[in-house]
């Protein structure tokens, strides 16, 4: 077993720490993204999600046809249908949360030069805050007939409900 060695308080920060700090400072200085660019990123994400959703669906149909003979009423066919739904939901949740917490934005946002960062520090959101933002915040906004968009239209910083809930902001870091 290894031995515990306390961190030296005089130890110099690593290159990765220095670069993360510089990136966070840069993101704080960037302007907030406008709603039109955010909507375009959402459309790109919707296209990518629908491609993945359809691919998982067709994979499960092929599995159902080969294993259960296409009979969805049989116990094995019903299990494959449930598996298909579970895999599709898992795909969408992973698509929306992993890139935001790891890279600072969904693929659509990254393609358009947007980053989702902490409003106070400029650092990327952790996984729990990303789940709060992408899952709970967007679901509540959709369930309340798009109240998140109406909130953004009434604010000068154009932050939506899920941004306010997760204490995040979408920044435009460069022109694509």
N, C-alpha and C positions, 0 to 999 in steps of 0.2 A: 504494500500500500504506500501511496505517496504521503509526503509530509506537507502540512500546511505551512505556506510561507506568506506572511503578511505583505500587503502591497506597500512598497516604499513611497512615502508621501512626496519625496523629492524626485521620483521617477518621471522622466520626460514622457509626454504623450506619444502614442504611436502615430505613424503616418496616417493610418486609417481614421483615428480619432481626430487628427488635425484636418483631414479632408472633409469629414462629416461636419465638423464645426464650421468650416468655410462654406460648405454647401448650404447649411442651415442659415448662416448669415446672408448668403446670396438670395435665398428664397424669401427671406423677410423683406429684402429690398425690392423684390419684383412686384409688379402691379397685380392686383386681383384679376382673375379671368372674367371676361364678359359673359353674359348669359348665352349669347349666340354661339360662341366657341364651345361653351360647356354643352349646349344642346347638340352641336355637331359631334362632339366626342361621345355623347350618349347614343346617337344614331349609329356611329361606328361600332360601339360596344353592343348595341342591339343586333346588328348584322352578324358580328362575330359570335355572340351568344346563340343566335338562331341557327347558325351553321353547326356549332357544337351540339346544341340540343337535338337537331335533326340527325346528326351523325350517331349520337348515342341511341336515339330512337331506332334508326335503321339497323344498328348493330344488335340491338335487343330483339328486333323482329326477325333478323336472320338467325339468331340464337334460338328463338322460339320455334321457328320453322324447322330447324335442324334437330332440336332436342325434343320438342313436344309435338312435332308434326303440325304446327300452326294452330293447334287447339288451345285457345286461351281459356276455355271453360274447365279444362283439366287442372288438377292441383299444380302440376309442374308448370303449365302455361300461365296460371294465375300468379305463381311465384315469379315467373319471368317478367310479367307485366309490372308487378310491384318493384322488382329489381330495376326495371327500366325507369320508372318514376324516381326511385331513389338515386340512381346514377345521374339522371338529368338534373335533379335538384342539387346534388353534390357538385356537378359540373358548374352550374351557375353560381353557387356560393363560392366555390374555389376561384372561378373566373373573376368575380367581383372583389374578393377580399385579399387573396394572395398577392397579386401585383400591386395593390394599393399599399399594403403593409411592407412589402419587400422593395418595390421600386418607386413608390410615391405616386402611383396612378394606375388606372386601368389601361389596357392597351389603346383604347380610343383616346384617352387623355394624354398618354405618352406620345402618341403619333402627332397630336396637335400642340405639343409643347406645354402641357399643363402638368402641375404637380399638386397633390393633396398633402398639405403639411399642417402641423400644429400651429394654431394662430399666434401663440406667444413665443415659441422657441424657433420655429421654422424647420424642426426635425420631422421626419416621416412619422406617421401614426403607427402605434403598435397594433398587434393583431386584435386585441380586445376593443380598442377604439375604432378600428376599421370595421369590425363586426357590428358595433353599435351604429356606425355611420351608414354602412352599406346595407345592413340587414334591417335593424330596428327603425332607423331614421327614414330610410326610403320606403319601407313598408307602411309606416304610419303616414307618411306624406301621400302615398298613393291611396291608402284607405280613406283618407280625409279629402278626397277629390282634388289632389294636387295642391294642397295648401302650402307645400314647400316652395313652389314656384311663385305663388302669390306673395309669400313672405319676402322672397328675393326681389320681386318687383317693387316692393315698398321700402327696401333698404338701400342706402347709398353704396354699401360695400358688396351688394348683390349676393350675400350668403343665403343659402337655402336652409330649410328646417334641419336637414340632416347635418349640415355644416355647424349650425348652432348647437345641436345636440351633442356632437362629438368634439366641439371646440376646435374645428378645423377650418381651413380656408384653402381655396383652389387658386393657385398662382399661375400666371403666364410667365414661364421662365425663358422662352425664346420664340422667335417666329419660325414655324415649320418650313 
